[in-house]
Amino acid sequence: MLIRAGYSIRFDANIPTPMLALLSIHPSRHKDLQTPQRIEASPDVPLYNYEDGFGNICTRLTAPAGGVTLSCDFVIEDNGEADARAPDGPQMPVEALPDDILQYLLGSRYCETDRLMDVAWSQFGHIMSARDRVEAIVDFTHQHIEFGYHHARPDKTAWNGYQERQGVCRDFAHLAITLCRCMNIPARYCTGYLGDIGVPAVDAPMDFSAWFDVYIDGGWYIYDARHNRPRIGRILMARGRDATDTALTTAFGSAPLIGFDVHTDEVQSIDWDSMQRGLYPHD
């Protein structure tokens, strides 16, 4: 299966403003690229990449006075397989977890394990299977939070989402991650593309999506508390402890977002002409 994906994001700026962007796909998907994946800036400003401590590709730039548009358009091959369900079995003891996995049990900026510990153990403490615990947490989170773009705000934490019962996909992920960590199941935050592929199209602007991974029986498995069903066509961009580590863009100064367009569509072949002209499949 071929997926054409990309974005055009516009920022305003009154003065030159340093920025950091995690808008490249994750290196684990590089081998699947069928066309080059390059971030372009308009006006043309220097960009350079580095790899952060979580293995994500980060791009540094300085938005000039007057602002900047960042854009990308690429085609990637996907196996078309739905998210794999974690294996059933007893939970791995904390003392048996690899050293590099332990950080995904700890509280973090948006995942306050201390505040949700009693909630987690009262709701899920009777479940012995790690997979069954995770799936119960996903069910609970999916039912507990009402989705709506108007509920989004940048400072909302897992505890806020639990109390307010409203949010967007990142709030679903933060609450589920926190509840998993409270139950000693390592969980990490993921962000990327998830188009309406294999499901009925949603009459809403396309956006990036957030989901999470859990570490069970020596491997990582994808779960999605917002959609609460296996999906196809995910394209990972970044992962970390929570949205702090995976923020799409960070401006070190004032750089308001004034334009945002994301596209993720299944295609039958590579239309080189439309890609060169910057036309998306839905144009």
C-alpha positions as CSV (number, residue, x, y, z in Angstrom):
1,M,0.0,0.0,0.0
2,L,1.2,3.5,-0.9
3,I,0.4,6.5,1.2
4,R,1.0,10.1,0.2
5,A,1.5,12.3,3.2
6,G,2.8,15.7,4.1
7,Y,1.9,19.2,5.4
8,S,2.1,22.9,5.0
9,I,2.5,24.9,8.2
10,R,2.8,28.7,8.4
11,F,4.2,30.7,11.3
12,D,4.2,34.5,11.8
13,A,7.2,36.2,13.4
14,N,8.0,39.9,14.1
15,I,11.7,39.3,14.7
16,P,14.0,36.4,13.9
17,T,12.9,33.5,16.1
18,P,14.7,30.2,16.7
19,M,12.6,27.1,16.3
20,L,12.8,23.4,16.7
21,A,10.6,21.0,14.6
22,L,9.9,17.3,14.9
23,L,8.2,17.0,11.5
24,S,10.3,14.3,9.9
25,I,9.2,10.7,9.9
26,H,10.9,8.5,12.4
27,P,14.1,6.8,11.2
28,S,12.5,3.4,11.6
29,R,10.3,4.2,8.6
30,H,13.1,5.6,6.3
31,K,13.4,2.3,4.4
32,D,9.8,2.5,3.4
33,L,10.1,5.9,1.7
34,Q,9.3,5.8,-2.0
35,T,10.1,9.4,-2.7
36,P,12.5,11.8,-0.9
37,Q,11.2,13.3,2.3
38,R,12.6,16.9,2.7
39,I,11.3,19.7,4.8
40,E,11.2,22.9,2.7
41,A,11.1,26.4,4.1
42,S,9.7,29.5,2.5
43,P,11.4,31.9,2.5
44,D,14.5,29.7,2.1
45,V,16.3,29.6,5.5
46,P,19.0,27.2,6.7
47,L,17.8,24.0,8.2
48,Y,19.8,21.3,9.9
49,N,18.9,18.0,11.6
50,Y,20.1,16.1,14.6
51,E,18.9,13.0,16.4
52,D,17.6,13.5,20.0
53,G,17.9,11.1,22.9
54,F,14.8,9.2,21.9
55,G,15.9,8.6,18.3
56,N,13.7,11.3,16.7
57,I,14.9,13.5,13.9
58,C,14.8,17.2,15.1
59,T,15.2,20.1,12.7
60,R,16.6,23.5,13.8
61,L,15.9,26.7,12.0
62,T,15.4,30.4,12.6
63,A,12.1,31.9,11.4
64,P,12.9,35.3,9.8
65,A,10.9,38.5,10.5
66,G,7.7,38.1,8.5
67,G,7.4,34.4,9.3
68,V,8.1,31.1,7.6
69,T,6.2,28.2,6.0
70,L,7.4,24.7,6.5
71,S,6.2,22.1,4.0
72,C,6.8,18.5,3.0
73,D,5.2,16.0,0.6
74,F,6.3,12.4,0.2
75,V,5.1,8.9,-0.6
76,I,5.8,5.9,1.7
77,E,5.0,2.2,1.4
78,D,3.1,0.6,4.2
79,N,2.4,-3.1,4.8
80,G,-1.3,-2.4,5.3
81,E,-1.5,-4.5,8.4
82,A,-3.5,-3.4,11.4
83,D,-1.9,-2.7,14.8
84,A,-0.8,-6.0,16.3
85,R,-2.5,-7.0,19.6
86,A,0.0,-7.6,22.5
87,P,0.4,-11.2,23.6
88,D,-1.4,-12.5,26.6
89,G,0.4,-13.6,29.7
90,P,1.6,-12.5,33.1
91,Q,3.1,-9.0,33.5
92,M,6.9,-8.7,33.5
93,P,8.2,-7.8,37.0
94,V,9.8,-4.4,37.2
95,E,13.1,-5.9,38.3
96,A,13.2,-7.9,35.0
97,L,12.7,-4.8,32.8
98,P,15.7,-3.6,30.7
99,D,17.5,-0.5,32.0
100,D,16.5,1.7,29.1
101,I,12.8,0.8,29.6
102,L,12.5,2.0,33.2
103,Q,12.1,5.7,32.2
104,Y,8.7,4.8,30.7
105,L,7.4,3.9,34.2
106,L,8.2,7.3,35.7
107,G,6.0,10.3,36.0
108,S,6.6,13.1,33.4
109,R,5.5,16.6,32.5
110,Y,2.0,15.6,31.3
111,C,1.8,12.2,33.0
112,E,1.4,12.6,36.8
113,T,1.6,9.0,38.1
114,D,1.4,10.2,41.7
115,R,-2.1,11.8,41.2
116,L,-3.6,8.8,39.3
117,M,-2.0,5.9,41.3
118,D,-5.1,5.3,43.4
119,V,-7.4,5.6,40.5
120,A,-5.4,3.1,38.5
121,W,-5.1,0.4,41.2
122,S,-8.8,0.7,42.2
123,Q,-9.9,0.3,38.6
124,F,-7.4,-2.2,37.2
125,G,-5.6,-3.9,40.2
126,H,-7.7,-7.0,39.9
127,I,-6.6,-7.8,36.3
128,M,-3.6,-10.1,36.2
129,S,-2.8,-10.2,32.4
130,A,-0.7,-7.3,31.2
131,R,-2.5,-7.2,27.9
132,D,-5.9,-7.3,29.6
133,R,-4.9,-4.5,31.9
134,V,-3.8,-2.3,28.9
135,E,-6.9,-3.1,27.0
136,A,-9.1,-2.3,30.0
137,I,-7.2,1.0,30.4
138,V,-7.8,1.8,26.7
139,D,-11.5,1.0,27.0
140,F,-11.8,3.2,30.2
141,T,-9.9,6.1,28.6
142,H,-11.9,5.9,25.4
143,Q,-15.2,6.1,27.3
144,H,-14.0,8.6,30.0
145,I,-12.9,11.4,27.6
146,E,-15.1,13.2,25.1
147,F,-13.2,14.1,21.9
148,G,-13.4,17.6,20.5
149,Y,-10.8,19.9,18.9
150,H,-12.3,22.8,20.9
151,H,-11.2,21.0,24.1
152,A,-7.5,21.3,23.2
153,R,-5.1,23.4,25.2
154,P,-1.3,23.1,25.5
155,D,-1.1,22.8,29.3
156,K,-3.6,20.0,29.8
157,T,-2.2,17.0,31.7
158,A,-3.4,13.5,32.2
159,W,-4.8,14.5,35.6
160,N,-6.7,17.5,33.9
161,G,-8.0,15.2,31.2
162,Y,-9.2,12.7,33.9
163,Q,-11.0,15.4,35.8
164,E,-12.4,17.4,32.9
165,R,-13.3,14.3,30.8
166,Q,-12.7,16.2,27.5
167,G,-9.8,16.5,25.2
168,V,-8.1,15.6,21.9
169,C,-6.0,12.6,20.9
170,R,-2.9,13.7,22.9
171,D,-5.1,13.8,26.1
172,F,-6.4,10.3,25.4
173,A,-2.8,9.1,25.1
174,H,-1.5,11.0,28.2
175,L,-4.3,9.5,30.4
176,A,-3.8,5.9,29.1
177,I,0.0,6.2,29.4
178,T,-0.2,7.4,33.0
179,L,-2.6,4.7,34.0
180,C,-0.3,2.1,32.4
181,R,2.7,3.4,34.2
182,C,0.8,3.4,37.5
183,M,0.2,-0.3,36.9
184,N,4.0,-0.8,36.3
185,I,3.5,-1.3,32.5
186,P,6.0,0.8,30.5
187,A,4.3,3.2,28.1
188,R,5.6,5.8,25.7
189,Y,3.9,8.6,23.7
190,C,3.9,8.5,19.9
191,T,2.9,11.1,17.3
192,G,2.6,10.9,13.5
193,Y,0.2,10.6,10.6
194,L,-3.0,8.5,10.8
195,G,-5.3,9.1,7.8
196,D,-8.9,7.8,7.2
197,I,-7.5,4.7,5.6
198,G,-9.6,1.5,6.0
199,V,-12.3,3.4,7.9
200,P,-15.1,5.8,6.9
201,A,-13.8,9.3,6.2
202,V,-14.4,11.9,8.9
203,D,-15.7,15.2,7.9
204,A,-13.1,17.3,9.6
205,P,-9.7,18.8,8.7
206,M,-6.8,16.3,8.7
207,D,-4.4,16.6,11.6
208,F,-1.5,14.8,13.1
209,S,-2.4,12.1,15.6
210,A,-1.2,10.8,18.9
211,W,-1.2,7.2,20.2
212,F,1.0,5.2,22.6
213,D,3.2,2.1,22.8
214,V,3.3,-0.4,25.7
215,Y,6.1,-2.7,26.6
216,I,4.8,-6.3,27.1
217,D,6.7,-9.6,27.0
218,G,9.9,-8.0,25.7
219,G,8.3,-5.9,22.8
220,W,6.5,-2.7,22.1
221,Y,2.9,-2.8,21.0
222,I,0.7,0.1,19.6
223,Y,-2.6,1.1,21.3
224,D,-4.8,4.0,20.6
225,A,-7.2,5.2,23.3
226,R,-9.0,7.8,21.1
227,H,-10.0,5.3,18.4
228,N,-10.0,2.2,20.5
229,R,-9.6,-0.1,17.5
230,P,-6.6,-1.5,15.4
231,R,-5.9,0.9,12.5
232,I,-3.8,0.7,9.3
233,G,-1.5,3.3,7.8
234,R,0.2,4.8,10.8
235,I,3.3,6.7,10.0
236,L,5.4,7.4,13.1
237,M,7.2,10.7,13.4
238,A,8.4,10.9,17.0
239,R,8.1,9.1,20.4
240,G,9.1,9.9,23.9
241,R,7.9,10.2,27.5
242,D,5.0,12.5,26.6
243,A,4.2,15.5,24.4
244,T,7.1,17.4,25.8
245,D,9.5,15.1,24.0
246,T,7.5,15.0,20.8
247,A,6.2,18.6,20.2
248,L,5.7,19.1,16.5
249,T,7.3,22.6,16.8
250,T,8.8,24.6,19.6
251,A,9.4,28.4,19.2
252,F,11.9,30.2,21.4
253,G,10.0,33.4,21.1
254,S,6.7,34.5,19.6
255,A,5.8,32.7,16.4
256,P,2.0,32.3,16.2
257,L,0.6,29.5,14.0
258,I,-1.4,31.1,11.2
259,G,-1.7,28.2,8.7
260,F,-2.0,24.5,9.1
261,D,-2.7,21.8,6.5
262,V,-2.0,18.0,6.8
263,H,-2.7,15.4,4.1
264,T,-2.6,11.6,4.4
265,D,-4.1,9.6,1.6
266,E,-3.8,6.1,0.1
267,V,-2.7,6.4,-3.5
268,Q,-2.3,3.8,-6.3
269,S,0.9,5.2,-7.8
270,I,3.3,8.0,-7.5
271,D,2.1,11.1,-9.4
272,W,5.4,12.9,-9.9
273,D,3.8,15.7,-11.8
274,S,1.3,16.7,-9.0
275,M,4.0,16.3,-6.4
276,Q,6.3,18.7,-8.3
277,R,3.4,21.2,-8.6
278,G,2.6,20.8,-4.9
279,L,-0.9,19.4,-5.5
280,Y,-2.3,17.0,-2.9
281,P,-4.5,14.0,-3.8
282,H,-7.6,15.8,-2.5
283,D,-7.0,19.1,-4.3
